[in-house]
Amino acid sequence: MSKLLEGKTALILGIANKWSLAYSIAQAFSRESARLVLTYLGERQKESIEELSKGFDVAAILPCDVTRDEELAALTWSLRELGRLDAVVHCLAFANREDLSRPFVETGREGFSLALNVSSYSLVAVARATAGLMTEGGSLSTLTYLGSTRIVSGYNVMGVAKAALEASMRYLAEDLGPRKIRVNAISAGPVKTASARAIKDFSSVLEVAPQRAPLRRNTDPAEVADAAVFLASDLGRGITGNILFVDSGMHIMGF
């Protein structure tokens, strides 16, 4: 690589720990010379992110609970003080553990609303909070999964939330395109993250790709991170409204 993001400032939301895809993305962005702005949820997570981001060019680490409009407004003001924003990477998703472990038909109204609020609507809210700061255009990327369009055992309400996320991505691409802001999603193959452990029988999902995916292996987090770099860089300048699959080709396989 050759400093593909030099001179760019990128906001990355969703780092929880060193296993997070968001952390791998932050590593790749730092490698490509981006200036980073990271967010956290709660003081305990802030300390963790401060430790993880040592060695990165970090302009700020800011609080942001995407379910609270006042925190999103505060994020906008804090970002404005840092100057132009060039890229945003949305790596946020959440559903109650019980809604991932029981049949989808048993999903309660509150659990359904929570999953869609955090995992889908937050992309819209973040776009509204940051688009005005991309004064020279930019890139907004999010993370999705094949369970949005195919049944993956145990994914349940999160699959519905990801389907809504993907539809939101496309509508945002249309809305923000005239402002030269590109909006895309990366559909990553299953990766061992802390959040993935909440999915029932997740270990069995990891066993499928090495047997059936064209590349006969699971997804490396670094591959997802490099795809995020591509979309945020000038190399991806003509791409918007797309889902980029980084899953060893698993999405093309039938029965």
N, C-alpha and C positions, 0 to 999 in steps of 0.2 A: 504494500500500500504506500501511498505517497501524500500524506496529509490532505486527504480528500475533504476534510471539514475545517481546514485552516481558515480562521477569520469568522467562523460561524459560532453563534451561541445557541445551545440546545437545552431545552427543558425536558427532563426525564422524570416521569411520575411512576411510582410503583416499586421502587427498590425496597425489599423487605429484609433480605439477607444475602449472603454470598451465593446462594443457589438460585436466586431470582434471575429470570431472563432479563429483567430490567438492569440488573447489575452487569451481566455480560454485555449488554448494549452500552452501558456507561463506559465499560472498559474499552470497547471498540471505538466509541466516539472519542475517548481520551487519546487513544493510540493515533487517531486521525486528526489530532490537534484541535478538537472542538473545545470551546469554553462551556462548562456545564452549569446548569442550575438544577438542583435536585430537590425533591419534596419529601416530607415525612408526615407520619400520622402518630402524634404522641411523642413526648420527650424521650421515652425509652428508645424508640425507633430512631430518633434524631442522633442519639449517641452512637448507635450502630452504624448509621450511614456516614457519620463523620469519620469513624474508624475505617470503614470500607473504602471511602473515597480519598484516603491519603495518597498523594502522588498524582491525583487528577488535577486539572485546572478547573477548580470549582469557584464560580463567582458567588454563589449563595446556596444555602440549604434552607428551604422555606417550609413553613407548615402549610398543609393543605388537606382538608377533609372535603372530598368532592361532593359529599351529601349536604354541605352547608354553604349556602350562597354567599354568606358574609366572608368565608375563608377564600372562596374563589375571587371575590372582589378584592380582598387584601392581596391575593397572589398577583392580580393584574397590576395593582399599584406598585408592589415590590419589583416586579419585572420591568415596569416602565422606568424605574430608576436605574436599571442596568443597561438600558439602551435597546437597540434593535434585537428582535428575536428571529431566528432563522429556522428552527426546527423544534417540534414537540413530539415526544414519544410517549404514548399512553399505554401503560402496562398494568391496568387496574381491572380486577375482577373479584367478585365475592358472592358466595351463596352460603346459606346456613348448612352446616354439615348434615343435619337430619334430612334436608331436602335433596342431598346428593346420595343418601343411603337408602331412601325408600322409593317406591314407585312414583313416577312423575305425576300420575293422577291424584296422588295424595298431597301434592304441593299446596300449601296454604296460601291465602291471599297475601298475607304479610311477607312470607318468604319469597313469593313470586315478585312482589314489588321491590323488595330489597335487592334481589339478584339483578333485576333490570335497571334499577336506579344506579347501583355501583358499577355494574359491568357494561351497561349500554348507554344510559342517559349521560353518564359522566363524560363520555366523549363529546357529546353535544355541548355540555357545560364548559368543558375545558377549551373547546374550539372557540366558543363565544368569549371566553376570558382572555384568549391569547391572540386571536386573529388580528386584532387591531394593532398589535405590536410587531407583526410581520410586515413592516412597511415596504419591504422590497420583495415581497413574496416569501414563500417558504414551504415547509413540508410538515404535515401532521400524519403520524403513523400510529397504528394500534395493533394489538395482538389478538388473533382469533384462533379457532381450532376447527377441525373437520366435523366435530360434533354439532356444528351449526346446521349442517345439511344432511348428515347421516346419523343414524342412531348409534351412539356409543354407550354401552352399558355403564350405568352409574353416573353419566354426565348430566342427565335429567334437565333440571331447570336452567343449568348453565348453558346447555345447548340452545335453548330458546333465547337466552340472553345474548349469546354470541350471534345468533341469527339476526336479532334486533341491532346488534352492534354493526354487523356488516351492512345492513340496510341503511343505518345512520351514516356510515362512512360514505356510501354512494351519494346520498342526498347532500352531505356536507361538501363532497367533491364538486357537485354542481353549484352549490351556493357560493363557495369560496374560490372557484376557478377564475372568475373575472378579476380577483385580487391576486392572482398568480400564486395561490396557495394550493398545493397538491395534497390530497388526502387518500391514503392507502392503508391496507391491512396486510399483515404477515400472518399466514396460517402455519404455525409451527407444529411439527410433529410432537408426540408426547416426550416430555423431558422430566427428569426427576427434580421437581421443585417441591418446596414445602407445601404449597397450595395443592399440588397434584395429589399429595398423599390423602387429601380429604375425599378423593374419588374412590368409591368402592371398587375393589379388585383392580386397582390401577396397575399393579405388577403384571397382571395378565395382558394389559394393553401394551406394555413394554416388550412383551414376548412376541407380539404379532409382527412388528415391522422387520426384525431380522429374518423372519421366515417368508414374508410375503411382499415387502416393499421392493421396488426395482433395484434399489441400491443395497438391499439386504442388510440394513443396519438401522439403528435408531438415530434420532436427530441430535446433533452436537449443538449446544447452546451458542457456541462461537459462530456457527453457520447462520443462526437467526440474527445474531448481532451484526454480522457482515451485511446481511440483507437490509437491516435497518440503516446501516451506514450508506449503502447504495441509494436507498430511497431518499435519504436526507441530503445527499450530495448532488452536485450538478449532473452527475451521470444519470440520475433518475428524473431529470427535468421535464421529460415528456410523458411521465407516467402519473395518472391520477384515476381514482375510482376503481382501483384494481385490488385483487387479493393475490399476493405473492406466496405460493406454497413453498415452504422449506421443511419438507417432511420425508425426504428420501424417496419421493414419488408415490407415497402411500395413497394419495388422493385419487390416483387414476385407476386403482385396482377395484375389481368387482368381486363377485363371489368366487 
